[in-house]
Amino acid sequence: MWASSGSVMAGGFEFALACAMRIAADTAFFAVPEAKRGCAAYFASVMLPVTVPPGIAMEWLYIGPRTSMEEIERWGLLNRVVPAEELMDRATEFLGSVVSSAPPSLQRLKLTYRKTAGMPPHTAIQLDPGPDVYLSEGSDGGRPSVSGEARAALAGTLRALS
């Protein structure tokens, strides 16, 4: 998770893009000014076009404008925008709600997302990445796991819908 209350520029913007979840104060602003300075923004040039619409990404990369909080929020780059004086408390609260979930579930969810990003749903659902959360410590043992047959049936349904 990433949180900021000030300028989020160049490498700072790239660092924010590397994080799964982002919170910013209403006083923050964003920019990728490398093109204006004859530098590269390699990570941003890879991540921005898959995070925001490609045309918006290329505008930000080519021109490097100081981008308003409203625009950053409109394109979905932030999970929360909070008053500056509440940033640390709200970020801590948000992080607390994430880490209160079961670690094996979080690990599996993130791994599944990373391994299936960009795949058609009917293909992605057939993968089985990550640890079996039903065998992990803390599992009540009574919850059924999704069988291979059920996963294949769900994949067929998704294929029919797509």
DSSP file with accessible surface (Angstrom, degrees, kcal/mol):
  #  RESIDUE AA STRUCTURE BP1 BP2  ACC     N-H-->O    O-->H-N    N-H-->O    O-->H-N    TCO  KAPPA ALPHA  PHI   PSI    X-CA   Y-CA   Z-CA
    1    1 A M              0   0   80      0, 0.0     2,-0.3     0, 0.0    21,-0.2   0.000 360.0 360.0 360.0 150.1    0.0    0.0    0.0
    2    2 A W  E     -a   22   0A  22     19,-1.9    21,-2.5    14,-0.1     2,-0.3  -0.967 360.0-178.1-131.6 142.6    1.1    3.6   -0.7
    3    3 A A  E     +a   23   0A  39     -2,-0.3     2,-0.3    19,-0.2    21,-0.2  -0.997   5.0 173.5-141.1 143.5    0.1    6.9    0.8
    4    4 A S  E     -a   24   0A  23     19,-1.3    21,-2.7    -2,-0.3    24,-0.2  -0.997  23.7-175.1-149.7 149.4    1.1   10.5    0.0
    5    5 A S  S    S+     0   0   65     -2,-0.3     2,-0.1    19,-0.2     3,-0.1   0.434  75.3  32.1-118.0  -4.5    0.2   14.0    0.9
    6    6 A G  S    S-     0   0   30      1,-0.2    23,-1.4    22,-0.1     2,-0.2  -0.138 105.5 -15.2-127.1-140.1    2.4   16.0   -1.4
    7    7 A S  E     -c   29   0B  70     21,-0.2     2,-0.5    -2,-0.1    -1,-0.2  -0.493  44.8-166.6 -75.7 136.0    4.0   15.9   -4.9
    8    8 A V  E     +c   30   0B   4     21,-2.6    23,-2.0    -2,-0.2     2,-0.3  -0.870  31.1 153.3-122.3  89.4    4.0   12.5   -6.6
    9    9 A M  E >   -c   31   0B  68     -2,-0.5     3,-2.4    21,-0.2    23,-0.2  -0.909  49.7 -29.6-127.2 151.8    6.4   13.0   -9.5
   10   10 A A  T >> S+     0   0   30     21,-1.5     4,-2.2    -2,-0.3     3,-0.6  -0.200 133.8  10.6  51.8-119.8    8.7   10.9  -11.6
   11   11 A G  H 3> S+     0   0   40      1,-0.2     4,-2.7     2,-0.2    -1,-0.3   0.804 128.9  59.3 -61.0 -29.8   10.0    8.0   -9.6
   12   12 A G  H <> S+     0   0   35     -3,-2.4     4,-2.1     2,-0.2    -1,-0.2   0.902 106.7  46.9 -65.3 -38.6    7.5    8.7   -6.9
   13   13 A F  H <> S+     0   0    2     -3,-0.6     4,-2.3    18,-0.3    -2,-0.2   0.920 112.5  50.2 -67.1 -41.9    4.7    8.3   -9.4
   14   14 A E  H  X S+     0   0   33     -4,-2.2     4,-1.4     2,-0.2    -2,-0.2   0.906 108.5  52.3 -64.4 -39.0    6.3    5.1  -10.6
   15   15 A F  H  X S+     0   0  129     -4,-2.7     4,-0.6     1,-0.2     3,-0.5   0.932 108.7  50.7 -61.5 -42.9    6.6    3.8   -7.0
   16   16 A A  H >< S+     0   0    1     -4,-2.1     3,-1.3     1,-0.2    -2,-0.2   0.913 107.0  54.3 -61.1 -40.9    2.9    4.5   -6.5
   17   17 A L  H 3< S+     0   0    7     -4,-2.3    -1,-0.2     1,-0.3    -2,-0.2   0.794 101.7  59.8 -63.4 -27.5    2.1    2.6   -9.7
   18   18 A A  H 3< S+     0   0   51     -4,-1.4     2,-0.3    -3,-0.5    -1,-0.3   0.654  91.6  86.4 -75.0 -14.4    4.0   -0.4   -8.3
   19   19 A C  S << S-     0   0   20     -3,-1.3     3,-0.1    -4,-0.6   -17,-0.0  -0.647  74.0-139.9 -92.8 145.5    1.7   -0.6   -5.3
   20   20 A A  S    S+     0   0   67     -2,-0.3     2,-0.4     1,-0.1    -1,-0.1   0.814  88.3  27.9 -71.5 -32.2   -1.6   -2.5   -5.4
   21   21 A M        -     0   0   50      2,-0.0   -19,-1.9    57,-0.0     2,-0.4  -0.988  69.6-165.4-136.1 145.0   -3.5    0.1   -3.4
   22   22 A R  E     -a    2   0A  26     -2,-0.4    57,-3.2   -21,-0.2    58,-1.3  -0.992   8.7-176.3-138.1 137.0   -3.1    3.8   -3.1
   23   23 A I  E     -ab   3  80A   1    -21,-2.5   -19,-1.3    -2,-0.4     2,-0.3  -0.988  12.6-178.1-127.8 136.9   -4.4    6.6   -0.8
   24   24 A A  E     -ab   4  81A   0     56,-2.0    58,-2.1    -2,-0.4   -19,-0.2  -0.980  27.4-115.0-135.9 150.5   -3.6   10.3   -1.2
   25   25 A A  E >   - b   0  82A   0    -21,-2.7     3,-2.0    -2,-0.3    55,-0.0  -0.451  35.0-111.8 -74.1 154.9   -4.4   13.4    0.6
   26   26 A D  T 3  S+     0   0   86     56,-2.2    43,-0.2     1,-0.3    -1,-0.1   0.621 116.9  61.8 -65.4  -8.5   -6.5   16.0   -1.2
   27   27 A T  T 3  S+     0   0   81     55,-0.3    -1,-0.3   -22,-0.1   -22,-0.1   0.514  82.7 106.0 -93.4  -6.3   -3.4   18.2   -1.4
   28   28 A A    <   -     0   0    5     -3,-2.0    41,-0.3   -24,-0.2     2,-0.3  -0.297  47.5-169.1 -74.3 157.2   -1.4   15.8   -3.5
   29   29 A F  E     -c    7   0B  40    -23,-1.4   -21,-2.6    39,-0.1     2,-0.3  -0.970   8.2-143.5-143.1 159.3   -0.6   16.2   -7.2
   30   30 A F  E     +cD   8  67B   3     37,-1.8    37,-3.9    -2,-0.3     2,-0.3  -0.921  21.1 160.2-126.6 148.1    0.9   13.9   -9.8
   31   31 A A  E     -c    9   0B   3    -23,-2.0   -21,-1.5    -2,-0.3   -18,-0.3  -0.965  29.6-157.0-163.5 149.5    3.3   14.2  -12.8
   32   32 A V        +     0   0    3     33,-0.4     3,-0.5    28,-0.4   -23,-0.1  -0.784  29.2 164.1-123.5  81.8    5.6   12.1  -15.0
   33   33 A P    >>  +     0   0   10      0, 0.0     3,-1.0     0, 0.0     4,-0.9   0.380  36.8 109.7 -87.7   8.5    7.9   14.9  -16.3
   34   34 A E  G >4>S+     0   0   17      1,-0.3     5,-2.7     2,-0.2     3,-1.0   0.848  72.9  57.2 -56.5 -39.9   10.7   12.7  -17.6
   35   35 A A  G >45S+     0   0   54     26,-0.5     3,-1.0    -3,-0.5    -1,-0.3   0.873 104.6  53.1 -61.3 -34.3   10.0   13.4  -21.3
   36   36 A K  G <45S+     0   0  142     -3,-1.0    -1,-0.3     1,-0.2    -2,-0.2   0.732 113.0  44.9 -70.5 -20.9   10.4   17.2  -20.7
   37   37 A R  G <<5S-     0   0  163     -3,-1.0    -1,-0.2    -4,-0.9    -2,-0.2   0.262 116.1-109.2-107.8   7.8   13.8   16.5  -19.1
   38   38 A G  T < 5S+     0   0   73     -3,-1.0     2,-0.2    -4,-0.3    -3,-0.2   0.778  79.3 122.7  70.9  26.3   15.2   14.1  -21.6
   39   39 A C      < -     0   0   81     -5,-2.7     2,-0.3    -6,-0.2    -1,-0.2  -0.642  61.0-109.7-113.0 172.9   14.9   11.2  -19.3
   40   40 A A        -     0   0   82     -2,-0.2     3,-0.1    -3,-0.1     2,-0.1  -0.723  12.2-165.3-101.4 152.9   13.1    7.8  -19.4
   41   41 A A     >  +     0   0   14     -2,-0.3     4,-2.8     1,-0.1     5,-0.2  -0.581  26.6 162.7-128.2  63.4   10.1    6.8  -17.4
   42   42 A Y  H  > S+     0   0  180      1,-0.2     4,-1.3     2,-0.2     5,-0.2   0.923  70.9  43.6 -57.6 -51.5   10.4    3.1  -18.2
   43   43 A F  H >> S+     0   0   77      1,-0.2     4,-3.0     2,-0.2     3,-0.6   0.936 116.3  48.1 -62.5 -43.2    8.2    1.7  -15.4
   44   44 A A  H 3> S+     0   0    0      1,-0.2     4,-2.6     2,-0.2    -1,-0.2   0.884 106.9  56.9 -64.5 -36.0    5.5    4.3  -16.0
   45   45 A S  H 3< S+     0   0   54     -4,-2.8    -1,-0.2     1,-0.2    -2,-0.2   0.774 114.8  39.2 -69.5 -20.3    5.6    3.7  -19.7
   46   46 A V  H << S+     0   0   71     -4,-1.3     4,-0.4    -3,-0.6    -2,-0.2   0.882 124.1  36.2 -88.2 -45.6    4.8    0.0  -19.0
   47   47 A M  H >X S+     0   0   54     -4,-3.0     3,-0.9    -5,-0.2     4,-0.7   0.853 105.7  62.4 -83.2 -37.8    2.4    0.4  -16.2
   48   48 A L  H >X S+     0   0    0     -4,-2.6     4,-2.9    -5,-0.3     3,-1.5   0.931  99.7  54.2 -59.1 -45.0    0.4    3.5  -17.1
   49   49 A P  H 34 S+     0   0   38      0, 0.0    -1,-0.2     0, 0.0    -2,-0.1   0.706 113.8  42.9 -66.3 -15.0   -1.2    2.2  -20.3
   50   50 A V  H <4 S+     0   0  114     -3,-0.9    -2,-0.2    -4,-0.4    -3,-0.1   0.452 117.8  46.7-102.5  -1.4   -2.5   -0.9  -18.5
   51   51 A T  H << S+     0   0   44     -3,-1.5    -3,-0.2    -4,-0.7    -4,-0.1   0.764 123.5  17.7-105.3 -38.2   -3.7    1.2  -15.5
   52   52 A V  S  < S-     0   0    7     -4,-2.9    -1,-0.3    -5,-0.2     5,-0.1  -0.825 107.9 -66.7-124.6 166.8   -5.5    4.1  -17.3
   53   53 A P    >>  -     0   0   56      0, 0.0     4,-2.5     0, 0.0     3,-0.6  -0.274  51.2-118.3 -54.3 140.1   -6.7    4.3  -20.9
   54   54 A P  H 3> S+     0   0   83      0, 0.0     4,-2.8     0, 0.0     5,-0.2   0.846 111.6  54.9 -53.3 -39.1   -3.8    4.3  -23.3
   55   55 A G  H 3> S+     0   0   56      2,-0.2     4,-2.0     1,-0.2     5,-0.1   0.906 110.7  45.5 -62.9 -39.9   -4.5    7.7  -24.7
   56   56 A I  H <> S+     0   0   29     -3,-0.6     4,-2.5     2,-0.2     5,-0.2   0.930 112.8  51.7 -67.2 -44.0   -4.5    9.3  -21.2
   57   57 A A  H  X S+     0   0    0     -4,-2.5     4,-2.6     1,-0.2    -2,-0.2   0.932 110.3  47.6 -58.3 -46.0   -1.3    7.4  -20.3
   58   58 A M  H  X S+     0   0   64     -4,-2.8     4,-3.1     1,-0.2     5,-0.3   0.888 109.6  53.4 -67.9 -36.1    0.5    8.6  -23.4
   59   59 A E  H  X>S+     0   0   84     -4,-2.0     4,-2.6    -5,-0.2     5,-0.7   0.953 111.9  45.1 -59.3 -49.2   -0.6   12.2  -22.8
   60   60 A W  H  X5S+     0   0    2     -4,-2.5     4,-1.2     1,-0.2   -28,-0.4   0.895 117.5  45.0 -62.6 -39.5    0.8   12.0  -19.3
   61   61 A L  H  <5S+     0   0   16     -4,-2.6   -26,-0.5    -5,-0.2    -2,-0.2   0.913 119.1  39.8 -71.6 -43.9    4.0   10.4  -20.5
   62   62 A Y  H  <5S+     0   0  159     -4,-3.1    -2,-0.2    -5,-0.2    -3,-0.2   0.864 130.5  25.4 -74.1 -38.9    4.6   12.7  -23.5
   63   63 A I  H  <5S-     0   0   88     -4,-2.6    -3,-0.2    -5,-0.3    -2,-0.2   0.773  84.3-149.7 -99.9 -32.0    3.6   16.0  -22.0
   64   64 A G     << -     0   0   12     -4,-1.2    -4,-0.1    -5,-0.7    -3,-0.1   0.873  26.5-177.2  65.8  39.7    4.2   15.4  -18.3
   65   65 A P        -     0   0   38      0, 0.0     2,-0.8     0, 0.0   -33,-0.4  -0.289  38.6-104.9 -70.6 154.3    1.5   17.7  -17.0
   66   66 A R        -     0   0  176    -35,-0.1     2,-0.4   -37,-0.0   -35,-0.2  -0.725  47.6-147.4 -72.6 111.6    0.9   18.4  -13.3
   67   67 A T  B     -D   30   0B   4    -37,-3.9   -37,-1.8    -2,-0.8    -1,-0.0  -0.743   7.0-123.0 -96.5 130.7   -2.2   16.2  -13.1
   68   68 A S     >  -     0   0   50     -2,-0.4     4,-2.5   -39,-0.2     5,-0.2  -0.224  18.3-117.3 -69.9 157.3   -5.0   17.3  -10.6
   69   69 A M  H  > S+     0   0   10    -41,-0.3     4,-2.8     1,-0.2     5,-0.2   0.881 115.4  57.9 -59.5 -38.1   -6.3   15.0   -7.9
   70   70 A E  H  > S+     0   0  135      1,-0.2     4,-2.5     2,-0.2    -1,-0.2   0.918 108.9  44.1 -61.3 -42.1   -9.7   15.1   -9.6
   71   71 A E  H  > S+     0   0   44      2,-0.2     4,-1.8     1,-0.2    -2,-0.2   0.922 113.0  50.5 -70.7 -41.3   -8.2   13.7  -12.8
   72   72 A I  H  <>S+     0   0    0     -4,-2.5     5,-1.9     1,-0.2     6,-0.3   0.930 114.4  45.3 -60.4 -43.1   -6.1   11.1  -11.0
   73   73 A E  H ><5S+     0   0  102     -4,-2.8     3,-1.8     1,-0.2    -2,-0.2   0.913 107.9  57.6 -67.4 -40.6   -9.2   10.0   -9.1
   74   74 A R  H 3<5S+     0   0  165     -4,-2.5    -1,-0.2     1,-0.3    -2,-0.2   0.863 105.6  50.5 -59.3 -36.7  -11.4   10.0  -12.2
   75   75 A W  T 3<5S-     0   0   73     -4,-1.8    -1,-0.3    -5,-0.1    -2,-0.2   0.365 117.4-112.8 -87.9   7.9   -9.1    7.5  -13.9
   76   76 A G  T < 5S+     0   0   55     -3,-1.8    -3,-0.2    -5,-0.1    -2,-0.1   0.728  73.4 134.5  76.8  23.7   -9.1    5.1  -10.9
   77   77 A L      < +     0   0    4     -5,-1.9     2,-0.4   -56,-0.0    -4,-0.2   0.613  63.4  57.8 -80.5 -10.4   -5.5    5.4   -9.7
   78   78 A L        -     0   0   20     -6,-0.3   -55,-0.2    -5,-0.2     3,-0.1  -0.935  57.1-160.1-123.8 145.1   -6.5    5.9   -6.1
   79   79 A N  S    S+     0   0   68    -57,-3.2     2,-0.3    -2,-0.4   -56,-0.2   0.809  86.2   8.8 -82.4 -35.7   -8.5    3.8   -3.6
   80   80 A R  E     -b   23   0A 113    -58,-1.3   -56,-2.0     2,-0.0     2,-0.4  -0.998  53.5-159.8-146.4 145.0   -9.1    6.8   -1.4
   81   81 A V  E     +b   24   0A  39     -2,-0.3   -56,-0.2   -58,-0.2   -58,-0.0  -0.998  29.5 174.9-119.6 126.2   -8.7   10.5   -1.4
   82   82 A V  E     -b   25   0A   1    -58,-2.1   -56,-2.2    -2,-0.4   -55,-0.3  -0.885  39.9 -83.2-131.2 158.1   -8.8   11.9    2.2
   83   83 A P    >>  -     0   0   36      0, 0.0     3,-1.9     0, 0.0     4,-0.5  -0.374  44.8-119.2 -58.4 141.3   -8.2   15.3    3.9
   84   84 A A  G >4 S+     0   0   34      1,-0.3     3,-1.3     2,-0.2     4,-0.4   0.861 112.1  55.8 -53.1 -41.7   -4.5   15.9    4.4
   85   85 A E  G 34 S+     0   0  154      1,-0.3    -1,-0.3     2,-0.1     4,-0.2   0.682 111.5  44.8 -69.8 -13.5   -4.8   16.1    8.2
   86   86 A E  G <> S+     0   0   73     -3,-1.9     4,-3.0     1,-0.1     5,-0.3   0.403  82.5 105.0-105.8   1.3   -6.5   12.6    8.3
   87   87 A L  H <X S+     0   0   11     -3,-1.3     4,-2.9    -4,-0.5     5,-0.3   0.908  81.6  41.6 -54.0 -55.3   -4.1   10.8    5.8
   88   88 A M  H  > S+     0   0  124     -4,-0.4     4,-2.5     1,-0.2    -1,-0.2   0.917 117.5  47.2 -65.2 -40.7   -2.1    8.7    8.3
   89   89 A D  H  > S+     0   0  123     -4,-0.2     4,-2.3     2,-0.2    -1,-0.2   0.938 116.3  44.1 -64.5 -44.6   -5.1    7.8   10.4
   90   90 A R  H  X S+     0   0   85     -4,-3.0     4,-2.6     2,-0.2    -2,-0.2   0.881 114.1  49.9 -69.3 -37.6   -7.2    6.8    7.4
   91   91 A A  H  X S+     0   0    5     -4,-2.9     4,-2.9    -5,-0.3     5,-0.2   0.925 111.8  48.4 -66.3 -41.8   -4.3    5.0    5.7
   92   92 A T  H  X S+     0   0   90     -4,-2.5     4,-2.5    -5,-0.3    -2,-0.2   0.918 112.7  48.6 -63.5 -42.4   -3.6    3.0    8.9
   93   93 A E  H  X S+     0   0  137     -4,-2.3     4,-1.9    -5,-0.2    -2,-0.2   0.929 112.6  48.0 -62.8 -44.7   -7.3    2.2    9.2
   94   94 A F  H  X S+     0   0   21     -4,-2.6     4,-1.5     2,-0.2    -2,-0.2   0.938 112.7  47.7 -62.9 -47.2   -7.4    1.1    5.6
   95   95 A L  H  X S+     0   0   75     -4,-2.9     4,-2.8     1,-0.2     5,-0.2   0.904 108.4  56.3 -62.0 -38.7   -4.3   -1.1    5.9
   96   96 A G  H  X S+     0   0   35     -4,-2.5     4,-1.1     1,-0.2    -1,-0.2   0.890 104.5  52.2 -60.4 -37.9   -5.8   -2.6    9.1
   97   97 A S  H  < S+     0   0   67     -4,-1.9    -1,-0.2     2,-0.2    -2,-0.2   0.847 111.9  47.1 -69.1 -29.9   -8.9   -3.7    7.2
   98   98 A V  H >< S+     0   0   34     -4,-1.5     3,-1.8    -3,-0.2    -2,-0.2   0.959 112.1  46.9 -73.6 -50.7   -6.7   -5.4    4.6
   99   99 A V  H 3< S+     0   0   97     -4,-2.8    -2,-0.2     1,-0.3    -1,-0.2   0.625  96.8  73.4 -73.1  -8.0   -4.3   -7.2    7.1
  100  100 A S  T 3< S+     0   0   97     -4,-1.1    -1,-0.3    -5,-0.2    -2,-0.1   0.631  82.3  90.8 -77.2 -10.7   -7.3   -8.4    9.1
  101  101 A S  S <  S-     0   0   55     -3,-1.8    -3,-0.0    -4,-0.2     5,-0.0  -0.429  99.7 -81.9 -78.7 160.5   -8.0  -10.9    6.3
  102  102 A A    >>  -     0   0   51      1,-0.1     4,-2.3    -2,-0.1     3,-0.5  -0.443  35.6-137.2 -66.1 125.0   -6.5  -14.4    6.3
  103  103 A P  H 3> S+     0   0   96      0, 0.0     4,-2.8     0, 0.0     5,-0.2   0.879 101.8  52.9 -53.5 -43.2   -2.9  -14.2    5.0
  104  104 A P  H 3> S+     0   0   30      0, 0.0     4,-2.3     0, 0.0     5,-0.2   0.898 110.4  49.1 -62.9 -34.0   -3.3  -17.4    2.8
  105  105 A S  H <> S+     0   0   47     -3,-0.5     4,-2.8     2,-0.2     5,-0.2   0.930 111.6  48.0 -67.5 -44.6   -6.4  -15.9    1.2
  106  106 A L  H  X S+     0   0   58     -4,-2.3     4,-2.5     2,-0.2     5,-0.2   0.926 112.0  50.5 -60.7 -42.8   -4.6  -12.6    0.5
  107  107 A Q  H  X S+     0   0  118     -4,-2.8     4,-2.4    -5,-0.2     5,-0.2   0.933 113.3  45.0 -61.1 -45.5   -1.6  -14.5   -0.9
  108  108 A R  H  X S+     0   0   51     -4,-2.3     4,-2.9    -5,-0.2     5,-0.2   0.910 112.0  51.6 -67.1 -41.8   -3.8  -16.6   -3.2
  109  109 A L  H  X S+     0   0  118     -4,-2.8     4,-2.5     2,-0.2    -2,-0.2   0.936 113.2  44.5 -61.2 -45.0   -6.0  -13.7   -4.4
  110  110 A K  H  X S+     0   0  109     -4,-2.5     4,-2.7    -5,-0.2    -2,-0.2   0.927 114.8  48.3 -67.4 -42.1   -2.9  -11.6   -5.3
  111  111 A L  H  X S+     0   0   56     -4,-2.4     4,-2.6    -5,-0.2     5,-0.2   0.921 111.7  49.9 -64.3 -42.3   -1.2  -14.5   -7.0
  112  112 A T  H  X S+     0   0   44     -4,-2.9     4,-1.8    -5,-0.2    -2,-0.2   0.944 111.7  48.6 -61.3 -46.1   -4.4  -15.4   -9.0
  113  113 A Y  H  X S+     0   0  158     -4,-2.5     4,-1.4    -5,-0.2     3,-0.2   0.947 113.6  46.6 -58.5 -48.5   -4.7  -11.8  -10.1
  114  114 A R  H  < S+     0   0  146     -4,-2.7    -1,-0.2     1,-0.2    -2,-0.2   0.888 115.6  44.4 -64.4 -39.3   -1.1  -11.5  -11.2
  115  115 A K  H  < S+     0   0  119     -4,-2.6    -1,-0.2    -5,-0.2    -2,-0.2   0.725 120.9  38.9 -78.6 -21.2   -1.1  -14.9  -13.1
  116  116 A T  H >< S+     0   0   23     -4,-1.8     3,-2.5    -3,-0.2    -2,-0.2   0.486  78.2 129.9-109.2  -2.9   -4.5  -14.3  -14.8
  117  117 A A  T 3< S+     0   0   60     -4,-1.4    -4,-0.0     1,-0.3    -3,-0.0  -0.271  82.5  11.9 -55.8 127.1   -4.3  -10.6  -15.6
  118  118 A G  T 3  S+     0   0   88      1,-0.3    -1,-0.3     0, 0.0    -2,-0.1   0.320  99.3 122.5  88.6  -9.3   -5.2  -10.1  -19.3
  119  119 A M  S <  S-     0   0   71     -3,-2.5    -1,-0.3     1,-0.1    -3,-0.0  -0.567  73.0-101.7 -82.4 151.5   -6.5  -13.6  -19.8
  120  120 A P    >>  -     0   0   63      0, 0.0     4,-2.7     0, 0.0     3,-1.2  -0.453  35.8-117.7 -63.9 143.3  -10.0  -14.3  -21.0
  121  121 A P  H 3> S+     0   0   77      0, 0.0     4,-2.5     0, 0.0     5,-0.2   0.869 112.8  57.9 -53.4 -40.0  -12.1  -15.3  -18.0
  122  122 A H  H 34 S+     0   0   39      1,-0.2     4,-0.3    36,-0.2    37,-0.1   0.793 113.6  39.9 -66.9 -22.8  -12.8  -18.8  -19.4
  123  123 A T  H X4 S+     0   0   59     -3,-1.2     3,-1.0     2,-0.1     4,-0.5   0.887 114.1  52.0 -84.9 -45.5   -9.1  -19.5  -19.5
  124  124 A A  H >< S+     0   0   17     -4,-2.7     3,-1.5     1,-0.2    -2,-0.2   0.877 101.8  59.8 -61.1 -38.1   -8.2  -17.8  -16.2
  125  125 A I  T 3< S+     0   0   54     -4,-2.5    -1,-0.2     1,-0.3    -2,-0.1   0.762  97.7  61.1 -66.9 -19.6  -10.8  -19.7  -14.2
  126  126 A Q  T <  S+     0   0  100     -3,-1.0    -1,-0.3    -4,-0.3    -2,-0.2   0.667  86.7  91.7 -81.6 -15.3   -9.1  -23.0  -15.1
  127  127 A L    <   -     0   0   68     -3,-1.5   -11,-0.0    -4,-0.5   -15,-0.0  -0.427  58.5-162.1 -74.9 155.8   -5.8  -22.0  -13.5
  128  128 A D        +     0   0   93     -2,-0.1     2,-0.1     4,-0.0    -1,-0.1  -0.499  23.3 167.9-136.3  63.8   -5.3  -23.0   -9.9
  129  129 A P        +     0   0   14      0, 0.0   -17,-0.2     0, 0.0   -18,-0.1  -0.415  37.4  20.1 -79.9 156.6   -2.4  -20.8   -8.7
  130  130 A G  S    S-     0   0   31    -19,-0.1   -22,-0.1    -2,-0.1     2,-0.0  -0.025  95.7 -33.2  87.4 175.8   -1.4  -20.4   -5.1
  131  131 A P        -     0   0   45      0, 0.0     2,-1.0     0, 0.0     3,-0.1  -0.308  62.0-106.3 -70.0 152.6   -1.7  -22.2   -1.9
  132  132 A D    >   -     0   0   69      1,-0.2     3,-1.6     2,-0.1     4,-0.4  -0.712  29.9-162.7 -79.5 105.4   -4.8  -24.2   -1.1
  133  133 A V  G >  S+     0   0   21     -2,-1.0     3,-0.5     1,-0.3    -1,-0.2   0.737  85.3  64.2 -65.6 -19.4   -6.5  -21.9    1.5
  134  134 A Y  G 3  S+     0   0   83      1,-0.2    -1,-0.3     5,-0.1     7,-0.2   0.668 104.2  46.0 -79.1 -14.3   -8.7  -24.8    2.7
  135  135 A L  G <  S+     0   0  145     -3,-1.6    -1,-0.2     2,-0.1    -2,-0.2   0.444  93.7 106.1-101.1  -2.3   -5.6  -26.7    3.9
  136  136 A S  S X  S-     0   0   35     -3,-0.5     3,-1.9    -4,-0.4    -3,-0.0  -0.329  85.6 -83.7 -79.3 160.0   -4.1  -23.7    5.6
  137  137 A E  T 3  S+     0   0  194      1,-0.2    -1,-0.1    -2,-0.1     3,-0.1  -0.337 116.8  31.6 -59.2 136.6   -3.9  -23.2    9.3
  138  138 A G  T 3  S+     0   0   76      1,-0.4    -1,-0.2    -3,-0.1     2,-0.2   0.259  83.0 133.3  96.9 -12.2   -7.1  -21.7   10.6
  139  139 A S    <   -     0   0   28     -3,-1.9    -1,-0.4     1,-0.1    -5,-0.1  -0.494  56.7-139.1 -70.4 140.6   -9.4  -23.3    8.0
  140  140 A D        -     0   0  110     -2,-0.2    -1,-0.1    -3,-0.1    -6,-0.1   0.595  25.1-136.6 -79.4  -6.6  -12.4  -24.8    9.6
  141  141 A G  S    S+     0   0   64     -7,-0.2    -1,-0.1     1,-0.1    -2,-0.1   0.289  86.4  88.2  75.7 -16.3  -12.1  -27.9    7.3
  142  142 A G        +     0   0   65      2,-0.1    -1,-0.1     0, 0.0    -8,-0.0   0.582  61.4  95.1 -92.3 -10.1  -15.8  -27.9    6.7
  143  143 A R  S    S-     0   0  121     -9,-0.1     2,-0.2     1,-0.0    -2,-0.1  -0.669  75.5-127.4 -83.6 130.7  -15.8  -25.6    3.7
  144  144 A P        -     0   0  111      0, 0.0     2,-0.2     0, 0.0    -2,-0.1  -0.494  17.4-135.9 -76.1 144.4  -15.8  -27.3    0.4
  145  145 A S        -     0   0   67     -2,-0.2     2,-0.6     1,-0.1   -13,-0.0  -0.581  32.9 -92.8 -90.7 163.7  -13.1  -26.4   -2.2
  146  146 A V        -     0   0   77     -2,-0.2    -1,-0.1     4,-0.1     2,-0.0  -0.661  45.5-138.3 -78.8 119.6  -14.0  -25.9   -5.8
  147  147 A S     >  -     0   0   50     -2,-0.6     4,-2.5     1,-0.1     5,-0.2  -0.288  20.5-109.8 -74.2 163.2  -13.4  -29.2   -7.6
  148  148 A G  H  > S+     0   0   47      1,-0.2     4,-2.4     2,-0.2     5,-0.2   0.880 120.5  52.6 -58.4 -38.3  -11.8  -29.5  -11.0
  149  149 A E  H  > S+     0   0  151      2,-0.2     4,-2.3     1,-0.2    -1,-0.2   0.917 109.8  47.1 -66.0 -42.2  -15.1  -30.4  -12.5
  150  150 A A  H  > S+     0   0   46      2,-0.2     4,-2.5     1,-0.2    -2,-0.2   0.911 111.8  51.1 -66.3 -39.7  -16.8  -27.4  -11.0
  151  151 A R  H  X S+     0   0   44     -4,-2.5     4,-2.4     2,-0.2    -2,-0.2   0.920 110.7  48.9 -63.0 -41.8  -14.0  -25.2  -12.2
  152  152 A A  H  X S+     0   0   55     -4,-2.4     4,-2.2     2,-0.2    -2,-0.2   0.902 110.9  50.4 -65.3 -38.9  -14.4  -26.6  -15.7
  153  153 A A  H  X S+     0   0   62     -4,-2.3     4,-2.1     2,-0.2    -2,-0.2   0.923 111.0  48.5 -65.4 -41.3  -18.2  -26.1  -15.7
  154  154 A L  H  X S+     0   0   81     -4,-2.5     4,-2.7     2,-0.2     5,-0.2   0.920 109.9  52.3 -64.5 -40.6  -17.7  -22.5  -14.6
  155  155 A A  H  X S+     0   0    0     -4,-2.4     4,-2.5     1,-0.2    -1,-0.2   0.913 108.8  50.8 -61.2 -41.4  -15.1  -22.0  -17.4
  156  156 A G  H  X S+     0   0   28     -4,-2.2     4,-2.2     2,-0.2    -1,-0.2   0.906 110.4  49.2 -63.7 -40.3  -17.6  -23.4  -19.9
  157  157 A T  H  X S+     0   0   80     -4,-2.1     4,-1.8     2,-0.2    -2,-0.2   0.934 112.1  47.6 -64.5 -45.0  -20.3  -21.0  -18.7
  158  158 A L  H  X S+     0   0   51     -4,-2.7     4,-1.3     1,-0.2    -2,-0.2   0.895 110.6  52.4 -63.1 -38.3  -17.9  -18.0  -18.9
  159  159 A R  H  < S+     0   0  117     -4,-2.5     3,-0.4     1,-0.2    -1,-0.2   0.922 109.0  50.2 -64.1 -40.8  -16.9  -19.0  -22.4
  160  160 A A  H  < S+     0   0   87     -4,-2.2    -1,-0.2     1,-0.2    -2,-0.2   0.850 111.6  48.6 -65.8 -31.7  -20.5  -19.2  -23.5
  161  161 A L  H  <        0   0  137     -4,-1.8    -1,-0.2    -5,-0.2    -2,-0.2   0.705 360.0 360.0 -80.7 -22.2  -21.2  -15.7  -22.0
  162  162 A S     <        0   0  107     -4,-1.3    -3,-0.0    -3,-0.4    -4,-0.0  -0.183 360.0 360.0 -89.7 360.0  -18.1  -14.1  -23.7
